[in-house]
Amino acid sequence: MATRSKQGPDSVSIRQATRADLLSIYRIEKQAFDQPWPYPAFEKFLGEPNFLVAIADDHIAGYVVADTTPNAGRDIGHIKNLAVHPAKQGEGLGRSLLQRAILGLTVADAARIKLEVREGNVRARKLYRDAGFEPTKRLPRYYDDGEAALVLVKGPEPTADLGR
């Protein structure tokens, strides 16, 4: 199911990712991250209802990968990856993709939603904070380059353990 929203003068639609989208997704991934996911990592999530792409000007402009993990009681939602093409950043696409992923994970009955973000990624941290995510843990040297990650959680029972 594709949905449309207005982002400035352009109409944007968000829909589930397909195999035909993977090369465009991978190109955005390589532009957005110093340590990109490998192409096969995206293939693994094909068919997931919360592997979504944003279409703007008839091109893939961004994507989000999210799924649920079984947990005692209710599943936990996990936003694994979110990126917007550099030329389209600042237009609200990341926010729209995040909102759709949160909605999808909520519909899937996730008790809470978590994600990891680079400690130094101030722009992403603001996006997540504005969406109601709170830091619960700091993971030193989480990334290959040695940078720490913050675990952010949206939903009940966040417990701060920033490990500093």
N, C-alpha and C positions, 0 to 999 in steps of 0.2 A: 504494500500500500504506500503510495507516494502522497506526501502532503506538501502544500504550498504555503509559503509565508513571504511577506514583503520584506526585503532588506534594501532599503534605499530605493532607487529606481528599478532595480532588477528583481524579477520574480525568481525565487529559489524554491526548489523542491528537494525533499529528503525522502530517500527510498532505501530499501535493502540492497546491499552490494551484490553484484553478480560476477561471474568469472570474467566477463568482458570488461569489467571495471578494474581488474587487478593491476594491469600495467600502469594505468593512470594513478591509482592509489599508491603503488610502489614509487612512482616518480615523485609524488608529493612527499612521501615518507623520506626519501633521500634528500630532498630540499629542506625539509623541516628539522631533521635530526642529524647530529654529528655521528650518532651510532644507530643507524636505521635497522629496523627489523629486516630479516631476510625475506625475500619474496615468498618462499614456502610457508612462512608463518601466517601470512594473510590467507593463503589457500586453505589452511586448516580451519579457518573461521567461516568459510563460505557456508551459507545455509543458516547461520546463526541469525535469529530475528533482530538482534541489535548490532549487527555489522552493517552500518548505514553509510550512505554517501550523500553529500549535498551537491546538487546540480545547479550551477549558475551560468548563464550565457551558453547553455547547451554543452557545458563541460563539467567534469568532476572538479569541484573546488575544495573539497574536504571530505573527511571520513571520521568515523568513530567505530571502535571495536569494543564491545561490551558483552559479557555473558554472566551466567550465574554458576555458583559453586555450591554443591550440597553441603549442608551444615546441620548439626543437631538442631532439630526444630525447623526453622525456615532457612531457605537458601540465602547466600550472600551475593549481591551483585558486585561485579568487578569491571570497572572501566579500564581497559587494558591499553588503549591507544587512542589518541585524538590528534588530528592535524588538519590545518587549512593551508592551501597553496599560499606562498608568500605574497603574491599579487592580490589575494583576496582577504588577507588578514585585516582585522579592524572593522569589518563590515557586519559583524554579529553572527557569522557562520559557525564559529566554534561554540558560541552560546546556544545557537539553535540545535546543533548536533548534540551537545551535552544534554539539553532539555529533553530531546527525543529519546536519548539513551536512558535517562533517568525515568522517564515515563514508561518505556518498555520494560525496564527492570522492575519497576513498581508493579506493573501489570502482571509480571511473572512472579509476583509475591516475594520479592527479595526483602528480607528483614531490614537490611541496611546495604549501603553501597560504598565500596572503597575504591581507592586508586592510589598509585604512587606518582609522585612528581619530583622533578629535580629541585633540590633545595634552592638553587640559584635562578630558577625559572619564575621570576616575579610576575610576569604577565599571566602565565597559566595559574599560578597560585591565586591571583586575584579573581580570575574567572571561576575557579572552584570555590573560593570563599564566598563570592557573590551568589553562588548556587546553593550555599548552605553546608558545604563540606568543612570539617574541622580537623586540624592536625591531631593525630593520636600517637604517633611514633616517629622517631627519626632513625633511619637505617644508614649508618656510616658506610662509606665506600660501596654503595649499592651498585653504582654504574661502573662500567669498565675503566673509565678515566679517573675513578676514585671519588667522584662527587657523591655526596649523600643524597638520599631520597627522603621525602616526607610521606608518610602514609596518612591520607586524608579519608575521613569517613562522614557519610551523610546518613542520618537515621539514629535510632535509639542507642543508648549506652556507649558513646565515645568515651574512652578513658585515656587521658593524656599521659603519655610515657615517651617524652621526646629524647630520652637517653643522653642528655648532655652532661 
